């Protein structure tokens, strides 16, 4: 009998699922970082694009309203910047 294949951990199954669907930009960046070493990253991203996932972190990318975005902005109005 051949040896069983070695299974590498998949972060989204090992960590709190809320990380991948958080509102906080900081937490979403943590989820993206966990995806960097995932052996299923490419397949995860391709599947999310095929399914048109509306939101969350998939394959190391943030989806917002079905579109991949570089980073999520915090909720609310942006802070006013005063001219110096």
C-alpha positions in Angstrom: 0.0 0.0 0.0 1.5 3.4 -1.0 2.0 5.9 1.8 -0.8 8.4 2.4 -0.1 11.9 0.9 1.2 14.5 3.4 -1.5 17.0 4.0 -0.3 20.6 4.6 -2.5 22.7 6.9 -5.0 25.0 5.2 -5.3 28.2 7.3 -9.0 28.8 6.7 -9.7 25.4 8.3 -7.3 25.8 11.1 -8.1 29.4 12.2 -11.2 31.2 13.2 -13.5 31.5 10.1 -14.5 35.0 11.2 -11.1 36.2 10.1 -12.0 35.7 6.4 -15.2 37.7 6.7 -14.3 40.4 9.2 -15.3 44.1 8.9 -12.0 45.3 10.2 -9.4 46.1 7.5 -6.6 45.0 10.0 -8.2 41.6 10.5 -8.7 41.1 6.8 -5.0 41.9 6.3 -4.2 39.1 8.8 -6.3 36.7 6.9 -4.6 37.6 3.6 -1.2 37.0 5.3 -2.3 33.6 6.4 -3.2 32.7 2.8 0.3 33.4 1.5 1.6 29.9 2.4 -1.6 28.0 1.7 -1.2 25.2 -0.8 -4.7 25.8 -2.2 -4.4 29.6 -2.6 -4.6 29.6 -6.5 -7.5 27.2 -6.6 -9.3 29.1 -3.9 -9.0 32.4 -5.7 -10.0 30.8 -9.1 -13.1 29.2 -7.4 -14.1 32.5 -5.8 -13.8 34.3 -9.1 -15.9 31.6 -10.9 -18.6 31.6 -8.2 -18.6 35.4 -8.0 -18.1 35.5 -4.2 -19.6 38.7 -2.9 -17.2 39.3 0.0 -14.5 37.9 2.2 -10.9 36.9 1.8 -10.4 34.2 -0.9 -7.1 33.0 -2.2 -5.3 35.8 -0.4 -7.5 38.6 -2.0 -10.2 40.7 -0.5 -13.6 40.6 -2.2 -16.0 43.4 -1.7 -19.3 43.4 -3.6 -17.9 40.7 -5.9 -14.8 42.7 -6.9 -11.2 42.1 -5.8 -9.9 45.1 -4.0 -6.4 45.9 -2.7 -7.5 46.8 0.8 -10.6 47.5 2.7 -11.2 51.0 4.0 -12.5 51.5 7.5 -16.2 52.1 7.8 -17.5 55.7 8.3 -16.3 59.0 6.9 -12.6 59.5 6.3 -10.8 61.8 8.7 -10.3 65.4 7.7 -6.8 66.3 6.8 -5.9 69.8 7.7 -3.5 71.7 5.4 -0.2 72.7 6.9 
